[in-house]
Amino acid sequence: MDKGYSEALSGLRFSERDKERMSARLAASLRAADAAENAKAPAAVRSRHAPTRRFRVAAAAVAAAAVIACIGGGAYASGALVGVGEAVDDVFHGATAPTEIVDRIGRPVGASASADGITITADAVIGDATNYAVVYTVSKDDGTSFGATPDENGRLPLLFSGGEGTSVFGTSGATGTSYFYDADPSDNAIQYVEQRSVTLFGGDSVIGRNASATFSELRFVSDIAGHEGEVLAHGPWSLRFAIAYEDTSVELPAGQSFDLNGKDAVLDAVSLSPVALVIDYTVDGEVEMEEQGDGRLSDRNARELDGFRPQASITLDDGTVIDASNSGTHLETKDGKTVARASVILDRILDLDEVAFVTVEDVRIPLG
């Protein structure tokens, strides 16, 4: 019986739009610093600290649903929503990506829903065939601020404890993260980010499919352990939009054998895009998961899954090494083997012309 398990810039260019945006954000940051000594400028830093939420969706549990990643766009005091370029800059560690890359990997959305005094707008979706991030602006209709204080990583102690998040028909499994941050502490809006890596029942790409998003129970997180606190708004909010960016992934040579924590493994496929690395591989031996009834991943099962996750990195022409080991993995066992996919959404936008090679365990794979 098959079993599926899912776990959860160089070449900078500054346009007039970029200069105006950076000036506006600098001014906003100075105003915020005067208002609250410890307030920080927005940071879209990948972190394991709460309130980042990691998603692990088993194939059997999502028969017709997919969770996609949404990059939360923001509204400034002027009421203008964040565009695709600004969304990329915010979410990918504040690095301004080359315009020609952003124009291919991202698309504006503009879908919105209002309920309970809160409006949620999907500003932009960015990604490749199986990885994406969608940007949401969450704004208060009365014009007041949320009053949430960011942690040391720029994350706000908020979450949606209800709803299905963003989904697309045909996804068999998904991994990813979500978090809130505040691009402009002086306005009435905050940003919500969902990042997802998915596997699909039919086809090999989410591009061209329609996505839907449902959220409810916007609330504070009461402590670092992630316990749920005061509800700010119940909602619900429902949105629909199309995933219509380009797939800029390139396929790398595969078929190499390697050792994975003492187990024989073979690379089936490797693809790299400006936003993500995806590794398909087969391992001799089946992943062995213990039964658990509470819906949470046990420490023992987490260790077992970690043993099937490969170490990976991306090396640029200038010698810069980008770690790509913190991947989400999807595993299926059959006939004594484990067929796996490891996906990682990167914390920066890559110019593939500047990538020298990808390393998976002890296998070095040149690009081009």
Buried (B, 14 or more C-beta within 10 A) or exposed (E): EEBBBBBBBBEEEEEEEBEEBBEBBEEBBEBBBEEEEEBBBBBBBBBEEBBBBEBBBBBEEBEEBBBBBBBBBBBBBEEEBBBBBBBBBBBBBBBBBBBEBBBBBBBBBEBBBEBBEBBBBBBBBBBBBBBBBBBBBBBBEEEEBBEBEBBEBBBBBBBBBBBBBBBBBBBBBBBBBBBBBBBBBBBBBBBBBBBBBBBBBEEEEBBEBEBBBBBBBBBBBEEEEEEEBEBBBEBBBBBEBBBEBBBBBBEBEBEBEBEBEEEEBBBBBBBBBBBBBBBBBBBEBBBEBEEEEEEEBEEEBEEBBEBBBBBBBBBBEEEEEBEBBEBBBBBBBEEEBBBBBBBBBBBBBBBBEBBBBBBBBEBEBEBE
